[in-house]
């Protein structure tokens, strides 16, 4: 019986079923097999990526973009924000950051 199955997969479907269209069950079986294979491949890629990241962390390598403002700049920005004569636009221009970045760092400082 197993030999017949292999022969059926080697023959064109039009010779087996008499038409060019695949039966619905065959399409579902093939689709499920391809989806399962795709899922396994994606999971293997994810595992290898996570293993590489953890190995890099063990060597002392940390990914990501370096922070724009350190604690000294944040403290200066807070003191400048307290002074109402300096606009937010001028503070951003002095530190070379956008308004959203400035507010992000100031809100992080409040949380900590």
Order of alpha helices (4+ residues) and beta strands (2+ residues): alpha-alpha-alpha-alpha-alpha-alpha
